[in-house]
Amino acid sequence: MVTIRKIIITLLLSIFIAELSAVLFLNVSYSHHLPKAPDEKTGRIYRVNANRFIVYGTKQEFQRLNIAEKYLPFAAICGLIAGILNFKYKDFHSPKWGKQ
């Protein structure tokens, strides 16, 4: 049965997964596709630390990554709250491993 508590847990977990996916995608994408040296022709002059690599991107790329990383702690708190709620109320059960 779907309850409001299940909906809240699902929404909180969805926020966490979406934000984590966005940060990971941007870091990996930027580290592989942005130049390692400034390129004034394309406007990629902003230094970005993406996936432990120093690359250079446009102002919009730099801001996009900063915003995604800025909201990561908020998303982690959402994931933590979802986990605590599920642990307390046991709305989503894990399968019984090893039992037949």
C-alpha positions as protocol buffer text, in pm:
chain_id: "A"
residue {
  index: 1
  type: MET
  ca { x: 0 y: 0 z: 0 }
}
residue {
  index: 2
  type: VAL
  ca { x: 128 y: 344 z: -93 }
}
residue {
  index: 3
  type: THR
  ca { x: 144 y: 581 z: 201 }
}
residue {
  index: 4
  type: ILE
  ca { x: 249 y: 943 z: 229 }
}
residue {
  index: 5
  type: ARG
  ca { x: 556 y: 823 z: 417 }
}
residue {
  index: 6
  type: LYS
  ca { x: 661 y: 602 z: 123 }
}
residue {
  index: 7
  type: ILE
  ca { x: 613 y: 893 z: -114 }
}
residue {
  index: 8
  type: ILE
  ca { x: 828 y: 1121 z: 106 }
}
residue {
  index: 9
  type: ILE
  ca { x: 1104 y: 860 z: 134 }
}
residue {
  index: 10
  type: THR
  ca { x: 1098 y: 805 z: -242 }
}
residue {
  index: 11
  type: LEU
  ca { x: 1113 y: 1179 z: -315 }
}
residue {
  index: 12
  type: LEU
  ca { x: 1401 y: 1235 z: -72 }
}
residue {
  index: 13
  type: LEU
  ca { x: 1594 y: 944 z: -216 }
}
residue {
  index: 14
  type: SER
  ca { x: 1522 y: 1067 z: -570 }
}
residue {
  index: 15
  type: ILE
  ca { x: 1667 y: 1410 z: -486 }
}
residue {
  index: 16
  type: PHE
  ca { x: 1981 y: 1246 z: -352 }
}
residue {
  index: 17
  type: ILE
  ca { x: 2026 y: 1016 z: -653 }
}
residue {
  index: 18
  type: ALA
  ca { x: 1956 y: 1292 z: -907 }
}
residue {
  index: 19
  type: GLU
  ca { x: 2202 y: 1534 z: -746 }
}
residue {
  index: 20
  type: LEU
  ca { x: 2473 y: 1272 z: -705 }
}
residue {
  index: 21
  type: SER
  ca { x: 2426 y: 1167 z: -1068 }
}
residue {
  index: 22
  type: ALA
  ca { x: 2451 y: 1527 z: -1188 }
}
residue {
  index: 23
  type: VAL
  ca { x: 2775 y: 1591 z: -997 }
}
residue {
  index: 24
  type: LEU
  ca { x: 2931 y: 1266 z: -1116 }
}
residue {
  index: 25
  type: PHE
  ca { x: 2822 y: 1322 z: -1476 }
}
residue {
  index: 26
  type: LEU
  ca { x: 2956 y: 1678 z: -1486 }
}
residue {
  index: 27
  type: ASN
  ca { x: 3289 y: 1583 z: -1328 }
}
residue {
  index: 28
  type: VAL
  ca { x: 3351 y: 1289 z: -1560 }
}
residue {
  index: 29
  type: SER
  ca { x: 3226 y: 1472 z: -1868 }
}
residue {
  index: 30
  type: TYR
  ca { x: 3434 y: 1782 z: -1800 }
}
residue {
  index: 31
  type: SER
  ca { x: 3749 y: 1586 z: -1719 }
}
residue {
  index: 32
  type: HIS
  ca { x: 3728 y: 1405 z: -2054 }
}
residue {
  index: 33
  type: HIS
  ca { x: 3599 y: 1676 z: -2287 }
}
residue {
  index: 34
  type: LEU
  ca { x: 3736 y: 2010 z: -2170 }
}
residue {
  index: 35
  type: PRO
  ca { x: 4084 y: 2129 z: -2267 }
}
residue {
  index: 36
  type: LYS
  ca { x: 4375 y: 2100 z: -2023 }
}
residue {
  index: 37
  type: ALA
  ca { x: 4499 y: 2449 z: -2118 }
}
residue {
  index: 38
  type: PRO
  ca { x: 4309 y: 2778 z: -2153 }
}
residue {
  index: 39
  type: ASP
  ca { x: 4154 y: 2833 z: -2496 }
}
residue {
  index: 40
  type: GLU
  ca { x: 4060 y: 3196 z: -2553 }
}
residue {
  index: 41
  type: LYS
  ca { x: 3906 y: 3127 z: -2895 }
}
residue {
  index: 42
  type: THR
  ca { x: 3628 y: 2917 z: -2745 }
}
residue {
  index: 43
  type: GLY
  ca { x: 3606 y: 3118 z: -2422 }
}
residue {
  index: 44
  type: ARG
  ca { x: 3731 y: 2831 z: -2209 }
}
residue {
  index: 45
  type: ILE
  ca { x: 3945 y: 3034 z: -1973 }
}
residue {
  index: 46
  type: TYR
  ca { x: 3791 y: 2946 z: -1636 }
}
residue {
  index: 47
  type: ARG
  ca { x: 3989 y: 2695 z: -1434 }
}
residue {
  index: 48
  type: VAL
  ca { x: 3778 y: 2399 z: -1320 }
}
residue {
  index: 49
  type: ASN
  ca { x: 3881 y: 2110 z: -1097 }
}
residue {
  index: 50
  type: ALA
  ca { x: 3687 y: 1820 z: -1248 }
}
residue {
  index: 51
  type: ASN
  ca { x: 3747 y: 1468 z: -1126 }
}
residue {
  index: 52
  type: ARG
  ca { x: 4091 y: 1562 z: -990 }
}
residue {
  index: 53
  type: PHE
  ca { x: 4194 y: 1711 z: -1326 }
}
residue {
  index: 54
  type: ILE
  ca { x: 4250 y: 2080 z: -1390 }
}
residue {
  index: 55
  type: VAL
  ca { x: 4062 y: 2172 z: -1706 }
}
residue {
  index: 56
  type: TYR
  ca { x: 3937 y: 2498 z: -1852 }
}
residue {
  index: 57
  type: GLY
  ca { x: 3576 y: 2574 z: -1935 }
}
residue {
  index: 58
  type: THR
  ca { x: 3343 y: 2861 z: -2011 }
}
residue {
  index: 59
  type: LYS
  ca { x: 3182 y: 3067 z: -1739 }
}
residue {
  index: 60
  type: GLN
  ca { x: 2856 y: 2871 z: -1781 }
}
residue {
  index: 61
  type: GLU
  ca { x: 3035 y: 2535 z: -1745 }
}
residue {
  index: 62
  type: PHE
  ca { x: 3217 y: 2662 z: -1438 }
}
residue {
  index: 63
  type: GLN
  ca { x: 2893 y: 2787 z: -1280 }
}
residue {
  index: 64
  type: ARG
  ca { x: 2706 y: 2466 z: -1365 }
}
residue {
  index: 65
  type: LEU
  ca { x: 2961 y: 2253 z: -1179 }
}
residue {
  index: 66
  type: ASN
  ca { x: 2977 y: 2494 z: -885 }
}
residue {
  index: 67
  type: ILE
  ca { x: 2599 y: 2494 z: -844 }
}
residue {
  index: 68
  type: ALA
  ca { x: 2583 y: 2114 z: -863 }
}
residue {
  index: 69
  type: GLU
  ca { x: 2859 y: 2079 z: -601 }
}
residue {
  index: 70
  type: LYS
  ca { x: 2702 y: 2348 z: -383 }
}
residue {
  index: 71
  type: TYR
  ca { x: 2377 y: 2152 z: -344 }
}
residue {
  index: 72
  type: LEU
  ca { x: 2544 y: 1814 z: -284 }
}
residue {
  index: 73
  type: PRO
  ca { x: 2538 y: 1848 z: 100 }
}
residue {
  index: 74
  type: PHE
  ca { x: 2164 y: 1928 z: 87 }
}
residue {
  index: 75
  type: ALA
  ca { x: 2107 y: 1619 z: -127 }
}
residue {
  index: 76
  type: ALA
  ca { x: 2315 y: 1407 z: 110 }
}
residue {
  index: 77
  type: ILE
  ca { x: 2095 y: 1522 z: 399 }
}
residue {
  index: 78
  type: CYS
  ca { x: 1787 y: 1423 z: 196 }
}
residue {
  index: 79
  type: GLY
  ca { x: 1936 y: 1078 z: 140 }
}
residue {
  index: 80
  type: LEU
  ca { x: 2023 y: 1045 z: 508 }
}
residue {
  index: 81
  type: ILE
  ca { x: 1672 y: 1145 z: 616 }
}
residue {
  index: 82
  type: ALA
  ca { x: 1524 y: 892 z: 369 }
}
residue {
  index: 83
  type: GLY
  ca { x: 1747 y: 621 z: 513 }
}
residue {
  index: 84
  type: ILE
  ca { x: 1657 y: 710 z: 871 }
}
residue {
  index: 85
  type: LEU
  ca { x: 1285 y: 717 z: 795 }
}
residue {
  index: 86
  type: ASN
  ca { x: 1302 y: 382 z: 620 }
}
residue {
  index: 87
  type: PHE
  ca { x: 1508 y: 231 z: 903 }
}
residue {
  index: 88
  type: LYS
  ca { x: 1260 y: 357 z: 1161 }
}
residue {
  index: 89
  type: TYR
  ca { x: 935 y: 264 z: 983 }
}
residue {
  index: 90
  type: LYS
  ca { x: 1059 y: -22 z: 760 }
}
residue {
  index: 91
  type: ASP
  ca { x: 841 y: 84 z: 466 }
}
residue {
  index: 92
  type: PHE
  ca { x: 1081 y: -71 z: 212 }
}
residue {
  index: 93
  type: HIS
  ca { x: 1207 y: -414 z: 314 }
}
residue {
  index: 94
  type: SER
  ca { x: 1530 y: -570 z: 203 }
}
residue {
  index: 95
  type: PRO
  ca { x: 1507 y: -928 z: 81 }
}
residue {
  index: 96
  type: LYS
  ca { x: 1583 y: -1200 z: 330 }
}
residue {
  index: 97
  type: TRP
  ca { x: 1921 y: -1321 z: 208 }
}
residue {
  index: 98
  type: GLY
  ca { x: 2001 y: -1687 z: 255 }
}
residue {
  index: 99
  type: LYS
  ca { x: 1652 y: -1788 z: 371 }
}
residue {
  index: 100
  type: GLN
  ca { x: 1447 y: -2029 z: 165 }
}
